[in-house]
Amino acid sequence: IKGKTASLLASACAAGASSTFEDEAMIEKMRLFGEKTGMAFQIKDDLFDYGTADVGKPTGNDIREKKLTLPIIYALNNCDAATKRKIIYIVKNQNTQKDKVQFVIDEVNKTGGIEYATKKMFAFRDEALAILYEFPKNEVRDALEELVRYTTDRAY
């Protein structure tokens, strides 16, 4: 999951920091801040796949697109072997069948995949904020804090 939004935000934060700081440690700190923020954002997006359709993203969409997101990965690591094989088969071969997609969603819920992903999302958010709080409080830091909080609090 790190290869998506996290990489983009990490690069953007490092590029922005390099235009302000000469200190490589500060640039790396901002890159890490962007990565943590991006991870939280991506997990939140993945969680929308298990909610209601009113968020603008149809439920089960990632499954239909054969994406192995953190909630599914957690479910695969915490279910019995037969269920694991069935989930993998559905994601690969039956991902357009509504009842099969619902089975995967139900298994993710049953194994605690949603709770696990939610905890990880907040952990990444907290890590990003901890990095941010190492910088002096000012308008820029306040704006970045607002961005981080938006990543986990957004409703869509």
C-alpha positions, 0 to 999 in steps of 0.5 A: 500500500506504500506505493500509491498515495504515500509515495506521492505525498512523500515526494511532494513533501521532500521537494517542498522541504528541499526548497526551504531547508538545506539540512538533509535530516529536515528534508528526510523528516518531511519526506517521512511526514508525507509518507505517514500522511499518505499511508493514513490517506490510502488506508482511509480510502481503502476503508471506504470500500467497506462502508456505504455507497453514499461516500461516492465509492461503491462498496466492494470496488477495490475487490472488483478491481482485484486490489489487495488492500490492508483490510483484505490482507489482514483477513487473509492472514487471520482466517482458516486456509479454506477461507483464504483460498476462497477469498483469493479465488473470488478476488482473482476470478469472481470479483464481478459477482455481487454475492461473492464480493459480499462474501469477501466483505463479510470475511474482512469484517468477521476477521477484524480487518476493518478494525485493524486497518482503522487502528493502523490508519490512526497510528500513521496519522499520529506518527505524522503528527509527531513528526510535524510537532517537532517543527515550530508552531506557525501557520504552515504547521497548522495547515499541515496539521489540518491536512493530516487530520483531514486524511483520517476524518474525511467522510468521502 
